Amino acid sequence: MGLLSGKTALITGASKGIGRAIAIRYAQEGANVAFTYLSSVEKGQALEDELAAFGVKARGYRSDASDFKAAEELVNAVVADFGALDILINNAGITRDNLLMRMTEEAWDEVIGVNLKSCFNTVKAATRTMMKAKAGSIINITSVVGIKGNAGQANYSASKSGIIGFTKSVALELGSRNIRCNAVAPGFIETEMTAVLDEKTVQGWRDAIPMKRGGQPEEVANACVFLGSDMSSYISGQVLQVDGAMLT
Ligand code: NAP
């Protein structure tokens, strides 16, 4: 019996990186997994089979996290297909880095739309089902950059700070309905995205972290298992940093 047996989770942006690791860890812990992808169609479809091999129900949906109407349709489809929605993980995210002087309005709007508005979209759509069930766990993936800020990432850090304020507000509003809402703030996590970067630069980042290494997607996924499970039944409104003491 896994920590998430009998629960249904919806994870946005699971075709690669951290979202994919969360989907796999959730399936390993017995959760039925609904997940989304947008441009990585083949990877999304392959993940569906990979998750089903754990003996759980799994289904991928192509859905743009920044689209309000699409989020409503997505949640309705998940509830119709799975019959429940116990855990919602807002993981889909992008970067469009540039110094403020060179940052375009499009780069600002796109990042705020995919990273922050997406959380509003899915939470708004999911709360009806969770309120009916008088239970739910919402996990929003923020970043240490949302706590500290970062030069060259004004749009990204604003979106991630926004997620923290949103998370705490949802926890306050929905606590009386037994719906918990927490944020996970990864530090430097080594994904496909970082694998293509110059090794010297990446080593410099690793050396600056007290634990002297980047994190693995599975280490973020484990925090999400805890926050999605009944092990964290009295934890809500919190930001859990998974950063090897990078920001301490
Ligand atoms: P990643 O490897 O680039 O994966 C991002 C995922 O989001 C992909 O599955 C992508 O799907 C999906 N996505 C992007 N735009 C989308 C949209 N409009 N609608 C639906 N899905 C969309 O990134 P990652 O490193 O795993 O990051 C995952 C989350 O962790 C993000 O929120 C990121 O900000 C946060 N984070 C990451 C780090 C890090 O060091 N990696 C640190 C702190 C926080 P498609 O490819 O199918 O479009």
Residues whose N, C-alpha, C, O or C-beta is under 5 A from the ligand:
A	BS01	NAP	G13 A14 S15 K16 G17 I18 G19 Y37 L38 S39 S40 S63 D64 A65 S66 N91 A92 G93 I94 V114 I141 T142 S143 P186 G187 F188 I189 T191 M193
